[in-house]
Each structure stands twice: as C-alpha cells, then as structure tokens.
C-alpha cells in the first residue's frame, strides 16, 4: 500500500514537472528579441506568428501611453490577419521569405496603404495613400508585418525633439523627462522599448542617427543613391534618406539587405551599387586590422560634455583592443569654411507639393497656407516660416540652378572630395566621432539645451554613409552613440566594423520599468 502511495506521489510529481517544462517552453520574453530569435521560436513551435504580434501589441498597449512615452500613432488592424497567413505558411511547410513574421514599426512619413500617413501634421489625419512607400513594400514582400506607425516631429522639421500636431509629443523611453531627439523619435523610443523587432526612420540631417544615439540603437544613413525615398513625405529632396533603426547591428543588416537598392521611381538612386548580401559583413573580427581615423573637430568642441568625451575615448580603446589601428587628428581641408558656405536647399514647399499631388484628395497643395489656418504644432512655427519663403513652383532647370541639386552641388562635391582625400592620405577605412557630443536635453527645454548634434553637416552634405551604435550611458542612465562614417557605398564595411564593436562592447541595454508581459502562448 505504501509502495502504491509512493508511486502515485512520484507520478503526480512527474506530471507537474512535465507541465512546468511545457509551460516554460511556451514562455517567450519580448525584451531584446532579435528577428532571428523570433524566427527560431516560430520554427521550433515555441510560439505562433499570431502570438508574436499579439505580444508586441500588448507591450504597446501596456507601456506606451501609460508610461508617458507616446511613440505609437496607429495600430495596423490587419497585423493579426497577416500573422495568421504566416502561420499557415509554416503549417503547410512552404518556403518562407527572408523576414517572415518580423514585426516592424514605420515612421509616420512613410506611405502605408492600410494606415494613415500624417507626416506629423493634423492636416493629413485622413490621408490613406494609394500605395506603399518603396521600403514598406519591400519589407512586406519579404514577409515582415507592419504592426503600427510611429510619431515624428511635424513635417520632420526638428532634430531637437519629436512633437507633431497629429499625435503630440514623444518622450525618451529611458527617461521621459528627456527628449528622444527628432524627427524619428517615435521609432527610436518604440524600438528601444521593445514595441517591435525593428523600425524605419528617415534622416535629412539628423533624424535617424540622432534619435538612435539617444535611444541606444543601431541607425544607418546610407549613401545618397543607394536607397529609395519613394513614398516618404519629403523634407529636402536631395538630402533625405530612409532606413532601419534596430536594437542590434544584425537586425539592421537584415532590414537593410531588403530595402537597399535601385528604384526607378527615385531619380537619385543609382543602379548596381548595393552589395549582394549585407549579412556577409557580420564578422565578429571585423575590427582587426581596420584603420580608424578620429575626426577631432567633432570630438573636442568647446561645449562638448566631458563624460561623453570620456565614453568616446573608452570606445576607441575598445576598438584598439580588438586589433584596430587608431589614427588620431584627421583633418578635412576647409571643413569649417565649408560648414558655413554650404547652405541647405529650401525646397520643402516645392517637394511637399509634388508629394501631395500623388494623393487622391490632398487637403492643400501649398504648405504656406498653414500659417494662416494655424494647423501646426507650436514647435513647427520656425520651420514653416523658413520654408514658406521659398518658391512653390520651379521648373527642373530653374530648380537645379537655384538649389544646385545633388550630385551637381559644387560646394557639397568639394566637401566630398576633401573628405575622401583626407581618408586616403591617412590610409584609413572610416572616420569616428560621437554621434552627439552632449546628452539628451530635458524635454521641456528641448530648444534651449540643444547642443552637441554632430549629424547635421558631414554625412548629409557630402552624401556619404554613416552609422551610429551604442557606446555607453551618460550618468549610467541616458544612451550615447558612436558614429562611424565611410566612403560612398561602403555600407558593408560600416556594418562589419559596427558589428565587431557591438559584439565586443555589448553596450546596449533596455530601458528600466518596461519589463516582461504575460501572454498566453498556447496559440
């Protein structure tokens, strides 16, 4: 009798253990998951694609508004249906596309046929574009699921902060008392907070790399000509770039691998310039033997924060310990002079009109009219006043003469030539400097405390690619970014160096207070 009783006890314990193991196998953390992690969990049966999408949507519902982040604008009502289709593909044993079930967030200036695209303006709150932006279409074709849109600085005007008249103000996910920079602050805070696997942003002068730096992300501004801006609401046509913002270099390379390339709808893109596969550059030893040049003029500015400089100095030591050769004090001929002489073309009024004409029912065609209606956020007034003074209607030749459109801008070409010459003379592979030389500003002092932004001049003006990756935390709480800049079309090399540094330094960590969520994984 005692033996029977003991057997029953053992049997019940066995069932409890199996149950616990089964439950454990079904538990998925939605914190710092990579695309590869998600796809592995799907293929091993730990979770369904519906479960993945539900998990991220629950994180958004749980944390975005309640924590004061306000990064998400609209949820894609078709996201779960798309997830079910992916589950069906997996169930049928069919060949899966490259980004199957990768949940993606898209900045609110990318056209999406199934969600509004407001550009941060209340005037476009009913704007359902007729089709997707080029990059959005490429992501969907690769199996990614666009689960939501993200807030942005209105019309992408501000590098300082992310405030729109359509959806309000976005805060820094690491501390909502600080800015996430702009204009892609919504994507940056959302990806940092683990609201999706990856996101898309756009960068005219700062707007991918600045927010990525403030939120401990990988962000890339690619060579002008390598990626399409078709379907992205323009700010300055010959400076705009669109691209990925991710928590890891690998995920950034996965997204970039899909969206990079020629597009006949974008007249600045150049055929046959992309690498065959950017994932081939994920080399953990990628720093070994690389010659890294320090651009001191963007390190030792008069108002640079001493702790940021110290964090940067440690990043250089880390690179050197991984086998890189450090070449200090690289100087670019006429750098300061060209910084003053190169003027950004004020073509927004003209470029926006061309975009609005692609819509079925544009609410207006001249952005200057908004000055009279008052339909804008207070933070946008300076931008509206500045851009509205430029001509609305310009013929191609007149526009070329008045703006010297890239790649026919003599001063920008001089900067490009001088930059490459400086790199060639020193025989270096890349230039490095802090993405921002100062920490994020307090959110209620976004303009007064705006300083240290190193993104505005060299990479946009010269048309060369630059990547930012996390290099540490200011006062152990706010992220700081390391920028790596290369020659035209050297994105593969930049990914290689970035990946090697990331794997060595492991500087990324998620924001506090946005922990795990409970979700029934038995879908």
C-alpha positions as CSV (number, residue, x, y, z in Angstrom):
1,X,0.0,0.0,0.0
2,X,2.9,2.3,0.9
3,X,4.6,1.5,-2.4
4,X,1.4,2.3,-4.3
5,X,1.1,5.6,-2.5
6,X,4.7,6.4,-3.2
7,X,4.2,5.6,-6.9
8,X,1.2,7.9,-7.0
9,X,3.3,10.7,-5.5
10,X,6.1,10.1,-8.0
11,X,3.6,10.1,-10.9
12,X,2.0,13.3,-9.8
13,X,5.4,14.9,-9.4
14,X,6.3,13.7,-12.9
15,X,3.1,15.3,-14.4
16,X,3.8,18.5,-12.5
17,X,7.4,18.6,-13.9
18,X,6.3,17.9,-17.5
19,X,3.6,20.6,-17.1
20,X,6.2,23.1,-15.8
21,X,8.6,22.2,-18.6
22,X,5.8,22.6,-21.2
23,X,4.8,25.9,-19.7
24,X,8.5,27.1,-19.7
25,X,8.9,26.1,-23.4
26,X,5.9,28.3,-24.1
27,X,7.2,31.4,-22.3
28,X,8.7,34.0,-24.7
29,X,10.3,37.2,-23.4
30,X,9.5,40.1,-25.7
31,X,12.6,42.0,-24.4
32,X,15.5,42.4,-26.7
33,X,14.3,39.7,-29.1
34,X,16.1,39.7,-32.5
35,X,14.5,38.8,-35.8
36,X,16.5,35.5,-35.7
37,X,15.2,34.8,-32.2
38,X,11.6,35.3,-33.3
39,X,12.0,33.1,-36.4
40,X,13.8,30.3,-34.4
41,X,10.9,30.4,-31.8
42,X,8.4,30.0,-34.6
43,X,10.1,27.2,-36.4
44,X,10.6,25.2,-33.1
45,X,7.0,25.6,-32.2
46,X,7.5,27.8,-29.1
47,X,5.1,30.4,-30.4
48,X,2.9,31.2,-33.3
49,X,3.3,34.3,-35.5
50,X,0.0,35.5,-34.1
51,X,1.4,35.1,-30.6
52,X,4.5,37.2,-31.7
53,X,2.3,40.0,-33.0
54,X,-0.1,39.9,-30.0
55,X,2.9,40.1,-27.7
56,X,4.2,43.3,-29.2
57,X,0.8,44.8,-29.4
58,X,0.3,44.0,-25.8
59,X,3.6,45.7,-24.9
60,X,2.4,48.8,-26.8
61,X,-1.0,48.8,-25.0
62,X,0.7,48.2,-21.6
63,X,3.5,50.7,-21.7
64,X,3.3,53.3,-24.5
65,X,0.7,55.8,-23.2
66,X,0.7,54.7,-19.5
67,X,4.4,55.3,-19.2
68,X,4.3,58.7,-21.0
69,X,6.3,57.6,-24.0
70,X,3.7,58.2,-26.7
71,X,5.7,56.7,-29.5
72,X,2.9,54.8,-31.4
73,X,0.4,56.6,-33.6
74,X,-1.9,54.0,-35.1
75,X,-2.1,50.2,-34.9
76,X,-2.4,48.2,-38.1
77,X,-5.8,46.5,-37.9
78,X,-4.6,43.9,-40.5
79,X,-1.5,42.8,-38.5
80,X,-3.0,39.8,-36.8
81,X,-4.5,38.6,-40.1
82,X,-1.1,38.9,-41.7
83,X,0.3,36.8,-38.8
84,X,-2.3,34.1,-39.4
85,X,-1.2,33.9,-43.0
86,X,2.4,33.4,-41.9
87,X,1.3,30.7,-39.5
88,X,-0.5,29.0,-42.4
89,X,2.7,29.1,-44.5
90,X,4.7,27.5,-41.6
91,X,2.0,24.9,-41.1
92,X,2.0,23.9,-44.7
93,X,5.8,23.6,-44.8
94,X,6.1,26.2,-47.5
95,X,9.2,28.2,-48.3
96,X,9.4,31.2,-46.0
97,X,10.6,34.7,-47.1
98,X,13.6,36.4,-45.6
99,X,11.8,38.4,-42.9
100,X,8.9,36.2,-42.2
101,X,6.9,37.4,-39.2
102,X,9.3,40.2,-38.3
103,X,7.1,42.8,-36.6
104,X,8.1,46.3,-37.9
105,X,7.2,49.9,-36.9
106,X,7.2,52.6,-39.6
107,X,7.6,56.3,-39.1
108,X,4.5,58.3,-39.9
109,X,6.0,59.9,-43.1
110,X,6.2,56.5,-44.9
111,X,3.2,55.8,-47.1
112,X,1.2,52.8,-46.0
113,X,-1.9,51.9,-47.9
114,X,-3.6,50.4,-44.9
115,X,-2.8,53.1,-42.3
116,X,-2.9,56.8,-42.3
117,X,0.3,58.7,-43.1
118,X,0.1,62.1,-41.5
119,X,3.7,63.3,-41.6
120,X,3.2,64.6,-38.1
121,X,0.5,67.1,-39.4
122,X,-3.1,67.3,-38.3
123,X,-3.9,68.3,-41.9
124,X,-3.2,64.7,-43.1
125,X,-5.1,62.8,-40.4
126,X,-7.4,61.3,-43.0
127,X,-4.6,60.6,-45.5
128,X,-4.7,57.0,-46.7
129,X,-2.1,56.9,-49.5
130,X,-2.9,54.9,-52.6
131,X,0.0,52.6,-52.2
132,X,3.1,51.8,-50.0
133,X,6.4,53.5,-49.9
134,X,9.1,51.6,-51.7
135,X,10.8,50.4,-48.5
136,X,7.5,49.4,-46.9
137,X,6.6,47.4,-50.0
138,X,9.9,45.6,-50.0
139,X,9.5,44.7,-46.3
140,X,6.1,43.3,-46.8
141,X,7.3,41.3,-49.8
142,X,10.0,39.8,-47.6
143,X,7.4,38.6,-45.1
144,X,7.6,41.4,-42.5
145,X,4.5,42.6,-40.7
146,X,3.9,46.3,-40.3
147,X,2.2,46.4,-36.9
148,X,2.0,50.2,-36.3
149,X,3.1,53.7,-37.2
150,X,5.3,55.9,-35.0
151,X,5.2,59.6,-34.1
152,X,7.6,62.1,-35.6
153,X,8.4,65.8,-35.5
154,X,5.9,67.6,-37.6
155,X,7.0,67.5,-41.3
156,X,10.3,66.2,-40.0
157,X,11.4,69.8,-39.2
158,X,13.1,69.3,-35.8
159,X,16.3,67.4,-34.9
160,X,15.8,68.6,-31.3
161,X,12.5,66.9,-30.3
162,X,9.6,64.8,-31.6
163,X,6.4,66.9,-31.5
164,X,3.6,66.6,-34.0
165,X,0.2,68.3,-34.4
166,X,-1.3,65.0,-35.2
167,X,-0.2,62.9,-32.2
168,X,1.6,65.1,-29.7
169,X,4.9,64.8,-28.0
170,X,7.1,61.6,-27.8
171,X,9.5,61.2,-24.8
172,X,12.7,59.3,-24.4
173,X,11.9,55.7,-23.3
174,X,14.9,55.7,-20.9
175,X,13.6,58.7,-19.0
176,X,10.5,60.5,-20.1
177,X,11.9,63.8,-18.7
178,X,14.3,63.9,-21.7
179,X,13.9,64.2,-25.5
180,X,14.4,61.3,-27.9
181,X,15.7,63.9,-30.4
182,X,14.0,64.2,-33.7
183,X,12.5,63.7,-36.1
184,X,12.3,59.9,-35.9
185,X,12.0,60.0,-32.1
186,X,8.8,57.8,-32.2
187,X,10.5,55.0,-34.0
188,X,13.6,55.3,-31.7
189,X,11.7,55.2,-28.4
190,X,9.4,52.5,-29.6
191,X,12.2,50.1,-30.7
192,X,14.2,50.9,-27.5
193,X,11.1,50.0,-25.5
194,X,10.7,46.7,-27.4
195,X,7.5,47.5,-29.1
196,X,8.6,45.7,-32.3
197,X,11.6,43.9,-33.7
198,X,12.8,46.8,-35.9
199,X,11.7,50.1,-37.3
200,X,12.1,52.5,-40.2
201,X,13.1,56.2,-39.9
202,X,14.2,59.0,-42.2
203,X,17.2,61.2,-42.0
204,X,17.6,64.6,-43.7
205,X,20.3,65.9,-41.3
206,X,19.9,64.0,-38.0
207,X,16.7,62.2,-37.9
208,X,17.8,58.5,-37.9
209,X,21.2,58.8,-36.2
210,X,20.3,61.4,-33.6
211,X,17.3,59.5,-32.1
212,X,19.2,56.2,-32.5
213,X,22.0,57.7,-30.4
214,X,19.6,58.9,-27.7
215,X,17.9,55.5,-27.5
216,X,20.9,53.1,-27.7
217,X,20.1,51.8,-31.2
218,X,21.8,51.0,-34.5
219,X,20.8,53.5,-37.1
220,X,22.2,54.0,-40.6
221,X,22.1,56.9,-43.0
222,X,23.2,55.3,-46.3
223,X,24.9,56.8,-49.3
224,X,22.7,59.1,-51.4
225,X,21.8,57.0,-54.4
226,X,21.8,53.6,-52.7
227,X,18.3,53.6,-51.2
228,X,14.9,54.8,-52.4
229,X,12.8,57.6,-50.8
230,X,9.8,57.0,-53.0
231,X,6.6,57.3,-50.9
232,X,8.3,59.1,-48.0
233,X,7.0,62.6,-47.3
234,X,10.0,64.8,-48.3
235,X,11.7,67.5,-46.3
236,X,14.6,68.3,-48.6
237,X,14.6,66.0,-51.6
238,X,18.4,65.8,-52.2
239,X,19.3,65.3,-48.6
240,X,16.5,62.9,-47.4
241,X,17.5,59.3,-46.7
242,X,15.3,56.5,-45.2
243,X,16.4,53.3,-43.4
244,X,16.4,51.0,-40.5
245,X,16.6,51.6,-36.7
246,X,17.2,48.5,-34.7
247,X,18.5,47.2,-31.4
248,X,21.3,45.1,-33.0
249,X,23.6,45.5,-35.9
250,X,22.5,42.1,-37.2
251,X,18.8,43.2,-37.4
252,X,19.8,46.4,-39.0
253,X,21.7,44.5,-41.7
254,X,18.7,42.2,-42.2
255,X,16.4,45.1,-42.8
256,X,18.9,47.0,-44.9
257,X,19.5,43.9,-47.0
258,X,15.9,44.0,-48.1
259,X,15.3,47.8,-48.6
260,X,18.6,48.8,-50.2
261,X,18.8,49.1,-54.0
262,X,17.8,50.9,-57.1
263,X,14.3,52.2,-57.6
264,X,13.2,53.8,-60.9
265,X,10.7,55.9,-59.0
266,X,13.5,57.7,-57.2
267,X,15.6,59.7,-59.7
268,X,18.6,59.9,-57.3
269,X,19.1,56.2,-56.9
270,X,21.9,54.5,-58.8
271,X,21.7,51.0,-60.3
272,X,24.0,48.1,-59.3
273,X,25.6,49.8,-56.3
274,X,24.4,47.6,-53.5
275,X,26.3,44.6,-52.0
276,X,24.9,41.2,-52.9
277,X,24.3,40.3,-49.2
278,X,24.9,42.7,-46.3
279,X,24.7,39.8,-43.9
280,X,28.0,38.6,-45.2
281,X,29.6,41.5,-43.3
282,X,28.6,40.3,-39.9
283,X,32.2,39.5,-38.9
284,X,33.0,39.4,-35.2
285,X,36.6,40.0,-36.0
286,X,35.8,42.9,-38.3
287,X,37.8,45.5,-36.3
288,X,41.1,43.5,-36.7
289,X,43.5,45.4,-38.9
290,X,41.0,48.2,-39.7
291,X,42.4,51.7,-39.7
292,X,40.1,54.0,-37.7
293,X,40.5,57.8,-38.0
294,X,39.4,60.2,-35.3
295,X,37.8,63.4,-36.5
296,X,38.8,65.6,-33.6
297,X,36.9,68.6,-34.8
298,X,33.7,66.7,-33.9
299,X,35.1,65.4,-30.6
300,X,36.7,68.3,-28.8
301,X,34.2,71.1,-29.4
302,X,34.1,73.9,-26.8
303,X,30.8,72.9,-25.4
304,X,31.3,69.1,-25.6
305,X,30.2,67.2,-22.4
306,X,33.3,65.8,-20.7
307,X,31.6,62.5,-19.8
308,X,30.6,61.9,-23.4
309,X,34.2,62.5,-24.4
310,X,35.3,60.0,-21.8
311,X,32.9,57.4,-23.1
312,X,34.1,58.0,-26.6
313,X,37.7,57.6,-25.5
314,X,36.9,54.3,-24.0
315,X,35.2,53.2,-27.2
316,X,38.4,54.0,-29.1
317,X,40.4,51.9,-26.6
318,X,38.0,49.0,-27.1
319,X,38.4,49.2,-30.8
320,X,42.2,49.2,-30.4
321,X,42.0,46.2,-28.1
322,X,40.1,44.4,-30.9
323,X,43.0,44.9,-33.3
324,X,42.1,48.2,-34.9
325,X,44.8,50.8,-35.7
326,X,43.8,54.2,-34.4
327,X,44.9,57.2,-36.4
328,X,44.2,60.4,-34.5
329,X,43.7,64.1,-35.6
330,X,42.4,63.5,-39.1
331,X,41.7,66.9,-40.7
332,X,39.5,67.7,-43.6
333,X,40.6,70.6,-45.8
334,X,38.3,73.7,-45.4
335,X,36.0,71.8,-43.1
336,X,35.0,74.8,-41.0
337,X,34.7,77.1,-44.0
338,X,32.5,74.7,-46.0
339,X,30.3,74.2,-42.9
340,X,29.4,77.9,-43.2
341,X,29.3,78.1,-47.0
342,X,27.1,75.0,-47.7
343,X,23.5,76.0,-47.5
344,X,20.6,73.5,-47.4
345,X,18.3,74.0,-50.3
346,X,14.9,75.3,-49.1
347,X,12.9,73.1,-51.4
348,X,10.4,71.7,-48.9
349,X,7.5,73.8,-50.1
350,X,8.1,72.6,-53.7
351,X,8.9,69.0,-52.8
352,X,5.9,68.7,-50.5
353,X,3.6,69.9,-53.2
354,X,4.9,67.2,-55.5
355,X,4.2,64.6,-52.8
356,X,0.7,65.9,-52.1
357,X,-0.2,65.7,-55.8
358,X,0.3,61.9,-55.6
359,X,-2.6,61.6,-53.1
360,X,-6.2,61.0,-54.2
361,X,-7.6,64.0,-52.3
362,X,-4.9,66.3,-51.0
363,X,-6.2,68.7,-48.3
364,X,-4.0,71.5,-49.7
365,X,-1.0,72.0,-52.1
366,X,0.9,74.9,-50.5
367,X,2.2,74.4,-47.0
368,X,2.4,78.1,-46.6
369,X,-1.4,78.2,-46.3
370,X,-1.0,76.5,-42.9
371,X,0.5,79.7,-41.5
372,X,-2.9,81.3,-42.0
373,X,-5.0,78.4,-40.7
374,X,-2.8,77.7,-37.6
375,X,-2.9,74.0,-38.3
376,X,0.5,73.1,-36.9
377,X,2.2,72.4,-33.6
378,X,3.8,75.4,-31.9
379,X,7.2,73.7,-32.2
380,X,6.9,73.9,-36.0
381,X,6.4,77.6,-36.5
382,X,10.0,78.4,-37.2
383,X,10.3,75.6,-39.8
384,X,7.1,76.7,-41.5
385,X,8.1,80.3,-41.6
386,X,11.6,79.4,-43.0
387,X,10.5,77.0,-45.7
388,X,7.4,79.0,-46.8
389,X,9.6,81.9,-48.0
390,X,11.0,79.7,-50.9
391,X,9.3,79.5,-54.3
392,X,6.5,77.0,-54.7
393,X,6.7,76.3,-58.5
394,X,10.1,75.7,-60.0
395,X,10.9,74.2,-63.4
396,X,13.7,71.5,-63.4
397,X,16.3,73.8,-64.8
398,X,15.4,76.7,-62.5
399,X,15.4,74.4,-59.5
400,X,18.8,73.0,-60.4
401,X,20.3,76.5,-60.7
402,X,18.7,77.8,-57.6
403,X,19.4,74.8,-55.4
404,X,22.3,73.1,-57.1
405,X,20.7,69.7,-56.6
406,X,22.9,66.8,-55.6
407,X,25.0,65.5,-57.2
408,X,25.6,68.8,-59.0
409,X,26.3,70.9,-56.0
410,X,29.8,72.4,-56.3
411,X,30.4,73.1,-52.6
412,X,29.0,69.7,-51.5
413,X,31.2,68.0,-54.0
414,X,34.2,69.9,-52.7
415,X,33.4,68.6,-49.2
416,X,33.1,65.0,-50.6
417,X,36.4,65.3,-52.4
418,X,38.2,66.8,-49.4
419,X,36.8,64.1,-47.1
420,X,37.9,61.2,-49.3
421,X,41.3,62.9,-49.8
422,X,41.8,63.2,-46.0
423,X,40.9,59.5,-45.6
424,X,43.1,58.4,-48.5
425,X,46.1,60.5,-47.2
426,X,45.9,58.9,-43.8
427,X,45.1,55.5,-45.3
428,X,42.1,55.0,-43.0
429,X,39.0,52.9,-43.5
430,X,36.5,55.0,-41.6
431,X,36.1,58.2,-39.5
432,X,34.7,58.1,-36.0
433,X,33.3,60.7,-33.6
434,X,30.4,60.9,-31.0
435,X,27.0,61.0,-32.7
436,X,26.1,63.7,-30.1
437,X,28.8,65.4,-28.0
438,X,26.2,66.1,-25.3
439,X,23.5,64.1,-23.5
440,X,19.8,64.4,-24.4
441,X,18.1,67.7,-23.5
442,X,15.4,67.9,-20.9
443,X,12.0,67.6,-22.6
444,X,10.7,71.0,-21.5
445,X,14.0,72.6,-22.6
446,X,14.4,70.9,-26.0
447,X,15.4,74.1,-27.8
448,X,17.4,75.9,-25.0
449,X,19.5,72.8,-24.3
450,X,20.0,71.8,-28.0
451,X,23.8,71.3,-28.4
452,X,26.2,68.6,-29.4
453,X,24.4,67.4,-32.5
454,X,27.2,66.1,-34.9
455,X,24.9,64.7,-37.5
456,X,23.9,67.8,-39.4
457,X,26.8,68.5,-41.7
458,X,29.4,66.0,-42.9
459,X,27.3,62.9,-43.8
460,X,24.3,64.7,-45.3
461,X,26.3,67.4,-47.1
462,X,28.9,65.0,-48.6
463,X,26.4,62.3,-49.4
464,X,28.5,59.6,-47.6
465,X,27.1,56.9,-45.3
466,X,27.3,56.9,-41.5
467,X,26.2,54.5,-38.8
468,X,25.6,55.1,-35.2
469,X,25.8,52.4,-32.5
470,X,25.6,52.5,-28.7
471,X,28.9,53.3,-26.9
472,X,27.7,53.7,-23.4
473,X,25.5,55.6,-21.0
474,X,25.8,59.2,-19.7
475,X,25.5,59.1,-15.9
476,X,24.7,55.5,-16.3
477,X,21.1,56.3,-17.5
478,X,21.0,58.0,-20.9
479,X,22.5,56.5,-24.0
480,X,25.4,57.9,-26.0
481,X,26.2,56.9,-29.6
482,X,29.4,56.3,-31.6
483,X,29.3,57.4,-35.2
484,X,31.2,55.6,-37.9
485,X,31.5,57.3,-41.3
486,X,32.8,55.8,-44.6
487,X,33.4,56.5,-48.2
488,X,30.4,56.3,-50.7
489,X,28.8,52.9,-50.9
490,X,30.9,51.4,-48.1
491,X,27.9,50.3,-46.1
492,X,29.2,46.7,-45.9
493,X,32.4,47.9,-44.3
494,X,30.5,50.1,-41.8
495,X,28.3,47.1,-40.9
496,X,31.4,44.9,-40.4
497,X,33.1,47.4,-38.1
498,X,29.9,48.2,-36.2
499,X,29.1,44.5,-35.7
500,X,32.5,43.8,-34.4
501,X,32.4,46.7,-31.9
502,X,28.9,45.8,-30.8
503,X,29.8,42.2,-30.1
504,X,33.0,43.3,-28.2
505,X,31.4,46.1,-26.1
506,X,27.8,44.9,-25.5
507,X,26.7,48.5,-24.7
508,X,23.0,48.0,-25.5
509,X,20.6,47.6,-22.6
510,X,16.8,48.1,-22.4
511,X,15.1,50.9,-20.5
512,X,14.1,50.2,-16.9
513,X,10.5,49.9,-15.9
514,X,9.3,48.2,-19.1
515,X,9.5,44.6,-18.1
516,X,8.1,41.3,-19.3
517,X,4.4,40.9,-20.0
518,X,2.2,37.9,-19.5
519,X,0.7,36.4,-22.6
520,X,-1.0,33.1,-23.4
521,X,1.4,31.4,-25.8
522,X,-0.8,28.4,-26.5
523,X,-2.0,29.8,-29.8
